[in-house]
Amino acid sequence: MTLLLTLDDGSLHRKLAEAVETARAAALEEAEAGQVGDYVGVTREDAVAVSHLFEGKVPGYRGWQWSVTVATVDVDDAPVTVSEVVLIPGPDALVAPAWVPWERRVRAGDLGVGDIFPTDKDDPRLAPAYLASDDPGIEEVALETGLGRVHVLSRFGREDAAARWRGGEYGPRSDMARSAPGQCGTCGFYVSLAGSLRGAFGVCTNDIAPADGHVVNVEYGCGAHSEIEIEVTSSVPVAELVYDDSLIDVLEDDNVDA
């Protein structure tokens, strides 16, 4: 077999490529009447096999094709045999979208009033609250009387949230931030978060700002910065009045008695 593959001058592939009617007969035998359409072309599988493609006319499978794989081991004596007949999607076929596990199908904004979305048992974003945390903000909460939470944010959870917030609408790369005259870190309406996130994130409290009530990055900014100063002037140009009282003009009045 190795000698045959090495010395083949293309005659073997031509023999397989010419076996269109053999492939069509196999497709007609497999499909129902009227489900095999025009010949589409041939694709090479390996040195001794090719697949002939025919237009599929199967209801519900628009754009699919019949693929008939034929093979042979000799140019002269060995016959062309059919290996398989399958229906495969073509370039314009309607196919099902990629499978997404159920737990990954819910996205931000999907949760509505009354909906319940349980947290995964092994969610890496959470850690048991009874473990010592490396976040000082969490340790402060743990000492407060009456506050006992089953889970708290893990380091992975904080880093995941930080990356999402920084790259989001209220991060330093947004259009609003790039055109802002100042950053949130220097704004009087900026309130820092507690814990290890306080160095990079806070909440906007300016009701005029587009980020009011949202977590913003310290490098985010908008046109409602507290330190913006604008010189207010009249939009109508007013000429300056100049009084020259260095000279006095004397006018004689003939109606005045001397």
C-alpha positions in Angstrom: 0.0 0.0 0.0 2.8 2.4 0.8 4.5 1.7 -2.5 1.2 2.4 -4.3 0.6 5.8 -2.6 4.2 6.9 -3.2 4.2 6.1 -6.9 0.7 7.3 -7.8 0.9 9.9 -10.6 -2.7 11.1 -10.2 -4.4 8.3 -12.1 -5.9 6.9 -8.9 -7.5 10.3 -8.0 -8.9 10.7 -11.5 -10.5 7.3 -11.3 -12.2 8.2 -8.1 -13.2 11.6 -9.3 -14.9 10.1 -12.4 -17.0 7.7 -10.3 -19.9 10.3 -10.1 -22.6 7.9 -11.3 -21.5 5.2 -8.8 -21.8 7.8 -6.0 -25.2 9.0 -7.3 -26.5 5.5 -7.4 -25.5 5.1 -3.8 -27.1 8.3 -2.8 -30.4 7.4 -4.6 -30.4 4.1 -2.8 -30.0 5.8 0.6 -32.4 8.8 0.1 -36.1 8.9 -0.7 -37.4 9.7 -4.1 -36.6 13.2 -5.2 -34.2 14.0 -2.4 -31.0 13.9 -4.5 -30.4 17.0 -6.5 -27.7 18.3 -8.9 -24.0 17.3 -8.6 -22.1 19.8 -6.5 -18.5 18.7 -6.7 -15.8 16.4 -5.2 -13.5 16.7 -2.2 -10.4 14.6 -1.6 -10.4 12.7 1.7 -7.0 11.0 1.4 -4.8 9.3 -1.2 -7.4 6.5 -1.9 -10.7 8.1 -1.1 -12.8 11.1 -2.3 -16.3 12.4 -1.4 -18.8 13.3 -4.1 -21.4 15.9 -3.1 -24.9 16.2 -4.3 -27.5 18.8 -3.6 -29.9 17.6 -0.9 -33.7 18.0 -1.4 -34.7 16.8 2.1 -37.5 18.8 3.7 -36.3 20.7 6.7 -32.6 20.5 5.6 -32.2 23.6 3.4 -28.6 23.9 2.1 -27.6 20.4 3.1 -25.8 18.0 0.8 -25.5 14.3 0.2 -21.9 13.2 0.7 -20.9 9.9 -0.8 -17.4 8.7 -0.1 -15.8 6.3 -2.6 -12.5 4.5 -2.4 -10.2 2.2 -4.4 -6.7 0.7 -4.0 -5.7 0.1 -7.6 -6.0 2.1 -10.9 -6.7 -0.8 -13.2 -8.1 -3.9 -11.4 -9.7 -2.8 -8.1 -13.3 -1.5 -8.4 -14.5 1.7 -6.9 -16.4 0.9 -3.7 -18.8 3.1 -1.6 -17.6 3.7 1.9 -20.5 5.8 3.3 -23.4 7.9 2.4 -24.3 10.8 4.8 -26.2 14.1 4.8 -23.9 17.0 5.7 -24.5 20.7 6.1 -23.3 22.8 3.1 -22.0 26.4 3.2 -25.5 27.9 3.4 -27.1 25.2 5.5 -29.3 26.0 8.5 -27.6 24.3 11.5 -28.3 24.4 15.2 -26.2 26.9 17.2 -23.3 25.7 19.3 -24.4 24.0 22.5 -24.3 26.2 25.6 -24.7 24.5 29.0 -27.9 25.6 30.8 -26.0 27.3 33.6 -24.2 29.6 31.1 -27.3 30.7 29.2 -28.4 33.4 31.6 -26.7 36.7 30.9 -26.6 40.1 32.6 -30.0 41.7 32.2 -32.0 38.5 31.7 -33.1 38.2 35.3 -36.6 39.7 35.7 -39.0 40.3 38.6 -39.8 37.0 40.4 -37.0 35.1 38.6 -34.7 32.9 40.7 -31.2 32.0 39.6 -29.4 29.7 42.1 -25.6 30.1 42.6 -23.5 27.2 41.6 -22.3 25.1 44.5 -18.6 25.5 43.5 -18.8 29.0 42.2 -15.1 30.2 42.3 -16.3 33.8 42.9 -17.4 32.9 46.4 -15.7 31.6 49.5 -17.1 30.4 52.8 -17.5 33.2 55.2 -16.0 31.3 58.1 -12.6 31.3 56.4 -10.1 34.1 57.1 -10.3 36.6 54.2 -7.5 38.6 52.8 -9.8 41.5 52.2 -9.7 44.0 55.2 -13.2 45.2 54.3 -14.6 41.7 54.7 -12.9 41.2 58.0 -14.5 44.4 59.3 -17.9 43.2 58.4 -17.3 39.8 60.1 -16.7 41.6 63.4 -20.0 43.4 63.3 -22.6 41.9 65.6 -25.6 40.3 63.8 -24.0 40.2 60.4 -23.3 36.6 59.5 -23.1 35.7 55.8 -22.7 32.2 54.5 -20.4 33.3 51.6 -18.2 36.2 50.8 -16.3 37.3 47.7 -13.2 35.3 47.0 -10.1 36.8 45.5 -11.1 35.4 42.1 -14.6 37.0 42.5 -13.1 40.4 43.2 -10.7 40.3 40.3 -13.5 39.1 38.0 -15.7 42.0 39.0 -12.9 44.5 38.7 -12.0 43.4 35.2 -15.7 43.5 34.1 -16.3 47.0 35.6 -13.1 48.4 34.3 -13.9 47.2 30.8 -17.5 48.3 30.9 -19.5 51.4 30.3 -18.1 53.2 33.3 -14.5 52.3 32.8 -11.6 54.5 31.6 -11.9 53.3 28.0 -15.5 54.4 27.4 -16.2 57.2 25.0 -17.5 59.4 27.9 -14.3 58.9 29.9 -12.0 59.7 27.0 -13.7 63.0 26.3 -14.2 64.1 30.0 -12.4 67.1 31.4 -11.6 65.3 34.7 -11.5 61.8 36.3 -13.8 60.5 39.1 -10.9 60.1 41.5 -10.7 63.8 41.8 -14.5 64.5 41.8 -16.3 65.5 45.0 -19.3 63.3 44.0 -17.1 60.1 44.1 -17.6 57.8 47.1 -15.0 55.0 47.3 -16.0 51.4 47.9 -14.8 49.5 51.0 -12.2 46.8 51.1 -9.6 46.0 48.5 -11.6 47.5 45.7 -11.6 51.0 47.2 -8.4 51.9 45.4 -9.9 51.5 41.9 -13.7 51.8 42.3 -16.4 53.9 43.8 -20.0 55.1 43.4 -21.1 58.3 41.6 -23.6 60.4 43.6 -24.2 63.2 41.1 -27.8 63.1 39.9 -26.8 65.0 36.8 -24.1 62.5 35.8 -24.9 59.5 33.6 -23.2 57.2 36.1 -25.3 58.3 39.1 -25.8 55.3 41.4 -23.4 53.1 39.4 -20.0 51.7 40.3 -17.4 53.7 38.4 -13.7 53.3 37.9 -11.4 55.9 39.5 -10.2 56.8 36.0 -13.7 57.2 34.6 -15.1 60.8 34.1 -17.9 62.8 32.6 -18.8 66.4 32.0 -20.4 66.8 35.4 -17.1 66.8 37.4 -17.3 68.8 40.6 -14.2 70.9 39.9 -15.2 72.2 36.4 -15.1 75.9 36.2 -16.6 77.7 33.2 -16.3 81.5 32.6 -19.8 82.7 31.9 -19.9 85.6 29.4 -22.5 87.2 27.3 -23.0 85.7 23.9 -23.7 89.2 22.5 -20.5 91.3 22.0 -20.8 94.7 23.7 -18.4 97.5 22.7 -16.7 99.3 25.5 -17.8 102.9 26.2 -15.0 105.4 26.3 -15.5 108.9 27.8 -12.9 111.6 27.0 -13.4 114.5 29.3 -10.0 116.1 28.8 -11.4 118.6 26.4 -14.5 120.8 26.8 -16.3 122.2 23.8 -17.9 125.7 24.3 -20.9 126.5 22.2 -22.4 130.0 22.0 -26.1 130.5 22.2 -27.4 133.7 20.6 -30.7 133.5 22.6 -29.0 134.0 25.9 -28.7 137.6 27.1 -25.2 138.8 27.6 
